[in-house]
Amino acid sequence: MTASSPSTGAFAPLQSDSFLRACLRQATDHTPVWLMRQAGRYLPEYRDTRAKAGSFMGLATNTDYATEVTLQPLDRYPLDAAILFSDILTVPDAMGLGLSFALGEGPKFAKSVRDETAVAALAVPDMDKLRYVFDAVTSIRRALNGRVPLIGFSGSPWTLACYMVEGAGSDDYRHVKTLMYARPDLMHRILAINADAVAAYLNAQIEAGAQAVMVFDSWGGVLADGNFQTFSLAYTARVLAQLRREHAGARIPRIVFTKGGGLWLDDMGRLDCEVLGLDWTVNLGRARAAVGGQAGGPGKALQGNIDPNVLFADPRQIAAEVERTLASFGAPHQAPAGDPDQVGPTHIFNLGHGISQHTPPDHVAALVEAVHAGSRRMRQH
Amino acid sequence: MTASSPSTGAFAPLQSDSFLRACLRQATDHTPVWLMRQAGRYLPEYRDTRAKAGSFMGLATNTDYATEVTLQPLDRYPLDAAILFSDILTVPDAMGLGLSFALGEGPKFAKSVRDETAVAALAVPDMDKLRYVFDAVTSIRRALNGRVPLIGFSGSPWTLACYMVEGAGSDDYRHVKTLMYARPDLMHRILAINADAVAAYLNAQIEAGAQAVMVFDSWGGVLADGNFQTFSLAYTARVLAQLRREHAGARIPRIVFTKGGGLWLDDMGRLDCEVLGLDWTVNLGRARAAVGGQAGGPGKALQGNIDPNVLFADPRQIAAEVERTLASFGAPHQAPAGDPDQVGPTHIFNLGHGISQHTPPDHVAALVEAVHAGSRRMRQH
């Protein structure tokens, strides 16, 4: 083991593989569940750690703090996966754009990328600038000690470009779309650099210990039909083509989530990835019919898709919504006796977007319990 | 003619009926075009009138000012329809919730509707409180003097409820969705009242002179699959069922636009209305195949759907995007000789959402010119 490349051979064996099996469309005894942004502000212990760290980036760049907050939700709930605590915008930060988060506000870049000069200055960053992320991955993987698998992630090339051009979040994407419509050559240049950077970044997370990776295309859904395929999907595909398929003898499933991408599910079904994330506007049964495949055949595992606002109802109502979501996907894949790894349609339960900071923590317990109990019951029928 | 019910018999005959014909799926010699929010802040003459009026509501409630700004874009561009200058939230304002607009910000209500007591206090408002809108409709119709048809409009029951419960715009719809998930009984009560109020409001606009009406379901797209049908679409249908089909001997087409509703196009295809509005995420050719119908058969006219941000590109690029949009819909309905009113698939060109206040006015001229010229060329092939 060297300082620059921590060994991953020493990781403890995995005790709970339902998430990874479901990603690979293998049967499980329950529907695995994790929640986007599960380590976050709705947890008082997270707010305590963030207060100690001083800022969001102080939290994300400190290995011990990042490890601590990643494990917090696992100590409360029997979740089936952990996800690296970080931000989707670390890559453009490493490109020198200067990421910061004012308390209670969204991300902001010190520099935005809106003209030929700014685009010419962009390059795939030295991955050493993202060492803090890879160190966190290895530290979290060790701390998990095999409890559940660890998911790494990045923003998609298009989503990173949205923030890089706008300089912050936006409600109309005026600047990034102006660049796209008026200077498609510059936009393609940004996206190609982003794709290669994201691929290197995710591969380094895999080498550091991530057991699955997810691409968050949070803003793909703001694009026009046609432009989504050209400016978002094609560059997500460019990332996927460069990713490691396995590491240390294990397959590394790749998840792609386009918020608002339900209309383009058929296109996404052709991506070279194992899992598609879906938001709550999508009918899970129809998505399964479109891209979920048949037993013994090819297809995508589906991840999602309950509205995070369901968690503001009472626990009885949350359980009813969970039942509705499980039923919408329908009976999950159950492997025939003697062929436990035969593939078929699988569902990974999640929210359709990140959990709200206002969520009562005990409502999350009700959701996780309902997913586990309800999905076990489904398998007994 | 009485003060309480201005006669509409005196209106000048219509000189340009391509918009109304296209709504009814009748052939036209070009694709009609108008733009959502075409009377608005991107026009310097609008900003001048608004400055005189002092506030947005000062503008909307003054018949002369509302007439003046409605006609401003028609004096610049050969648009095929006018749309009443007003706001989608006049109905809840008339319910006593106190609508206001701070400069540069979105709408805000003095009171929000979040509990049983507030819901119990809601009722269909006395339409006399909206007299300023009906007076504006009649005044605009007179001022148009038959140049182009006048469209009336309202927010949809669900979209009104979003603002009524949130008290303003929102980025997560937490309060309205909490009410929906936790107290569906209260949400249904709000929506039933809204639907009946919107129907009365649109019928009064029709009686005052509106020649078509549009329901803006601006926030239908934030709902989960299943909830959209239950909490938005069903109440839009309740509005449509109560609307006048004709007035003063003319049919009154009804347009429904759900932003982000592309996934539910088949459901919307069953609405009792003539036209469906589409945003830019929808493929016009696929939408036409799904709900546009065949020559001589039933179906919906389609309205949309270019990304308003296209208007930030240069005029040559705008023209290319217009061509792409026209081609995406494909060859429009052309009636056989001897049967000019035979129905078939038609397209009404529009943006997929309201025009941005930052739009250069001469770019709008380029778009309108490209629609008219390109769609005339298409009909010659």
Interface residues (C-beta under 8 A of the other chain):
Chain A: D171 D172 Y173 R174 K177 T178 Y181 A182 G221 L223 A224 D225 G226 N227 F228 G260 G262 L263 W280 T281 V282 N283 I306 D307 P308 N309 V310 F312 A313 D314 Q317 E321 R324 S328 G352 S356 H358
Chain B: D171 D172 Y173 R174 K177 T178 Y181 A182 G221 L223 A224 D225 G226 N227 F228 G260 G262 L263 W280 T281 V282 N283 I306 D307 P308 N309 V310 F312 A313 D314 Q317 E321 R324 S328 G352 S356 H358
